[in-house]
Amino acid sequence: MQSLPIPPDHSAPIPSLTGRPDAGQANVHHTTAGSSAQRLSNWPHRLRARLPGLILAGSLALAAMWIAQHPWLQAHGLGTLTLALALGLLAGPLLGRFDAATQEGLGFSKQILLRLGIVLYGLRLTLQDIGSIGWQGVLFDAIMLGSTFMLAWILGTRLFKLDERTSMLIGAGSSICGAAAVIATAPVLQARPDQVTVAISTVVLFGTLALFLYPQLYQLNLRYMLFDWSAGWFGLFTGATIHEVAQVVAAGQSIGEEAAYLAVVSKMVRVMMLAPFLIGLSLYVARVLSPRTSDAAHTPGRIVIPWFAFGFLLAAGLNSWLPVPVVVLQGAHQLDTFCLAAAMAALGCTTRLSVIRQAGWRPILLAALLFGWLVGGGILVGGVLVD
C-alpha cells in the first residue's frame, strides 16, 4: 500500500518562475496532467511487464485451490492459503533466469491482489453474526485478541529480542485470523517478505496443532468431567482461540453441529475486528514505530492508511443490509480466495528458505507461548465470561 504523507500547507502561493503569480500553479497543473497522460499511455508496457509474474502467481493460486479440495486436507484444516504459500516457496528457487521477469507481477500480486482479496473477504460476514453469540462472546473474542497481541509484542521484543515488526506479525496471526491477518498487517507495518513468511509459518504450525488438540481436550473432559463444558461453550472457545478459519471449521465439525456453528460465528466476529485493529496499528506505526527506525523505508510522520480495512467493513455492511444474490456471494468468495492465494504464492516465490532458517527458534518459541496462552487463558477467560 502506498504511504500517504500528511498533506503540506498550501496556503502560501507557489513561486512563479516567470514573475507572473499564476505561472507556477499553471506549471503544476501542466505537469500533473502530463504525468497522468504518460501513465495512461504506459499501461500496455506495464501490463506486459507484470504478465509473467501474474501468470505465475495465478497458476499457483489455482493449483492450491484445486489441491485444497482433497478430503484429507480439508479434514486436517490445511487451507488454500497455506498450500499457496508452500507452492510459492517450492517454485521460487526454480525460477532461475525467469526470476527478474516475474518480479513486477509478483509485487503487484502481493500488493493489489492482496488488498482486493481482503475487501472481498468482508462479503463472508454479516453484522447479524454478532448477535448470535451475545455480548459475552464478543467480549471473549476481544479479550483474547488484545491480550494475545500484547503478549506477542512484549515477549517478542523483550524476552526473545525479536524485531518489533516480526513480533507484531506473529501476534496478529495468532490473535486474529492466521495467515490472512499476517498478510493484511504486513503493508501497515511495511514488513519485509522474510518477516511475513516467518510469522505465517508459526501460525500454520500451531494452528494445525490446535486442530488435533482441541477435539481431544473436549473428549477428555467428557470422560473425566474436569470442567463444565457444553458443546456450545467449546465452540465459542474454539472460534476465539484457534488461528485459521479452516482450522476452526475442521475442529468444530469434529465435535458436533452446535460446536461447529458457534465456532465459525465466533471466528467471524474475530475476523471483523481486523479492520479496527489495522486502523489503530497504522496510527501507532506513524507516530511511534516509524520515528524509531533509521532506514528510509520508514519515514517519520508518514501515515499508512489501510483503505482496504474500510473496504472490508463496507463489504460486510453491504452483505448485512442489502439482499446480495447467492450467486454473487459465491463468486465473490471464489474471487477473494483466488486473490489471497495469489498474494500468498507471490510471497512464497519472493522469499528464500535460507532467510527463514536464519530467524532460528525464537519466533517458534514465541508462537508456542502464545499458543499456550490461547489454550490456558482461553479456558480461564471463557469460563468466567460465558455460561
Long-range contacts (C-beta under 8 A, 24 or more apart in sequence): 1-111, 1-115, 1-187, 1-188, 1-304, 1-305, 1-306, 1-307, 1-308, 3-190, 3-299, 3-302, 3-303, 3-304, 4-302, 4-303, 4-304, 4-305, 5-299, 5-301, 5-302, 5-303, 6-301, 6-302, 6-303, 46-104, 49-104, 49-105, 50-104, 50-105, 50-108, 51-105, 52-98, 52-101, 52-102, 52-105, 53-101, 53-102, 53-103, 53-104, 53-105, 53-106, 53-107, 53-108, 53-109, 53-346, 54-105, 54-108, 54-109, 54-342, 55-105, 56-91, 56-95, 56-102, 56-105, 56-106, 56-345, 56-346, 56-349, 57-88, 57-105, 57-106, 57-109, 57-113, 57-342, 57-343, 57-345, 57-346, 57-349, 58-109, 58-338, 58-342, 60-84, 60-87, 60-88, 60-91, 60-341, 60-342, 60-345, 60-348, 60-349, 61-338, 61-339, 61-341, 61-342, 61-344, 61-345, 62-338, 63-87, 64-341, 64-344, 64-345, 65-337, 65-338, 65-341, 74-246, 74-250, 75-250, 76-208, 76-211, 76-250, 77-207, 77-208, 77-211, 77-244, 77-246, 77-247, 77-249, 77-250, 77-251, 78-208, 78-246, 79-244, 79-245, 79-246, 79-247, 80-337, 80-340, 80-341, 81-178, 81-179, 81-180, 81-244, 81-340, 81-341, 81-344, 82-179, 82-200, 82-204, 82-244, 82-344, 83-341, 84-340, 84-341, 84-342, 84-344, 84-345, 84-348, 85-179, 85-197, 85-200, 85-204, 85-344, 85-345, 85-347, 85-348, 86-348, 87-345, 87-348, 88-344, 88-345, 88-346, 88-347, 88-348, 88-349, 88-350, 88-351, 89-197, 89-348, 89-349, 89-351, 89-353, 90-348, 91-345, 91-348, 91-349, 92-348, 92-349, 92-350, 92-351, 92-352, 93-352, 93-353, 95-349, 102-349, 103-350, 105-346, 106-346, 106-349, 106-350, 107-346, 107-350, 109-342, 109-343, 109-345, 109-346, 110-193, 110-343, 110-346, 110-347, 110-350, 111-187, 113-339, 113-340, 113-342, 113-343, 113-346, 114-183, 114-184, 114-187, 114-339, 114-340, 114-343, 115-187, 115-307, 115-308, 115-311, 116-308, 116-336, 116-339, 117-335, 117-336, 117-337, 117-338, 117-339, 117-340, 117-342, 117-343, 118-180, 118-184, 118-308, 118-309, 118-311, 118-312, 118-336, 118-340, 119-308, 119-311, 119-312, 119-314, 119-315, 119-336, 120-315, 120-332, 120-333, 120-335, 120-336, 120-339, 121-180, 121-271, 121-312, 121-315, 121-336, 121-340, 122-311, 122-312, 122-313, 122-314, 122-315, 122-316, 122-319, 123-315, 123-316, 123-318, 123-319, 123-324, 123-329, 123-332, 123-333, 123-336, 124-268, 124-271, 124-319, 124-333, 124-336, 125-268, 125-271, 125-272, 125-316, 125-319, 125-320, 126-316, 126-319, 126-320, 127-316, 127-317, 127-320, 128-320, 129-265, 129-268, 129-269, 129-272, 130-269, 130-272, 132-262, 132-265, 133-236, 133-262, 133-265, 133-266, 133-269, 136-385, 136-386, 136-387, 137-236, 137-240, 137-262, 137-265, 137-266, 137-269, 137-386, 138-269, 139-385, 140-236, 140-240, 140-266, 140-381, 140-382, 140-385, 140-386, 141-239, 141-240, 141-266, 141-269, 141-270, 141-273, 142-273, 143-381, 143-385, 144-175, 144-240, 144-241, 144-374, 144-377, 144-378, 144-381, 145-175, 145-176, 145-270, 145-273, 145-277, 146-175, 147-373, 147-377, 148-174, 148-175, 148-370, 148-373, 148-374, 148-377, 149-174, 149-175, 149-176, 149-277, 151-369, 151-370, 151-373, 152-366, 152-370, 155-366, 155-369, 155-370, 156-366, 159-366, 160-362, 160-363, 160-365, 160-366, 161-362, 162-362, 162-363, 162-366, 163-195, 164-289, 165-189, 165-190, 165-191, 165-192, 165-195, 165-289, 166-191, 166-195, 166-198, 166-199, 166-359, 166-363, 167-366, 168-281, 169-195, 169-196, 169-198, 169-199, 170-198, 170-199, 170-202, 170-203, 170-363, 170-366, 170-367, 170-370, 171-370, 172-199, 172-277, 173-199, 173-200, 173-202, 173-203, 173-243, 174-202, 174-203, 174-206, 174-243, 174-367, 174-370, 174-371, 174-374, 175-370, 176-270, 176-271, 176-273, 176-274, 176-277, 177-243, 177-244, 177-245, 177-267, 177-270, 177-271, 177-274, 178-203, 178-204, 178-207, 178-243, 178-244, 178-245, 178-247, 179-203, 179-204, 179-244, 179-344, 180-244, 180-245, 180-271, 180-340, 181-274, 183-340, 183-343, 183-344, 183-347, 184-274, 184-278, 184-306, 184-308, 184-309, 185-278, 185-281, 187-304, 187-306, 188-278, 188-281, 188-282, 188-285, 188-304, 188-306, 189-281, 189-285, 189-289, 190-285, 190-297, 190-298, 190-304, 193-347, 193-350, 193-351, 194-351, 194-352, 194-355, 194-356, 194-359, 196-347, 196-351, 197-347, 197-348, 197-351, 197-355, 197-356, 198-356, 198-359, 198-363, 199-363, 200-344, 200-347, 201-356, 201-363, 202-363, 202-364, 202-366, 202-367, 203-243, 203-244, 203-367, 204-244, 205-364, 205-367, 206-243, 206-367, 206-368, 206-370, 206-371, 207-242, 207-243, 207-244, 207-247, 208-247, 209-371, 210-241, 210-242, 210-243, 210-247, 210-251, 210-371, 210-374, 210-375, 211-242, 211-247, 211-250, 211-251, 213-375, 214-238, 214-242, 214-251, 214-255, 215-251, 215-254, 215-255, 217-375, 218-255, 218-259, 227-379, 227-383, 231-255, 231-256, 231-258, 231-259, 232-258, 232-259, 232-262, 233-382, 233-386, 233-387, 234-259, 235-259, 235-260, 235-261, 235-262, 235-263, 235-266, 236-262, 236-263, 236-266, 236-382, 236-386, 237-378, 237-379, 237-382, 237-386, 238-263, 238-266, 238-267, 239-263, 239-264, 239-265, 239-266, 239-267, 239-268, 239-269, 239-270, 240-266, 240-267, 240-270, 240-378, 240-382, 241-374, 241-375, 241-378, 242-267, 242-374, 245-271, 272-313, 272-316, 274-309, 274-312, 275-306, 275-309, 275-310, 275-312, 275-313, 276-309, 278-306, 278-309, 279-306, 279-309, 282-306
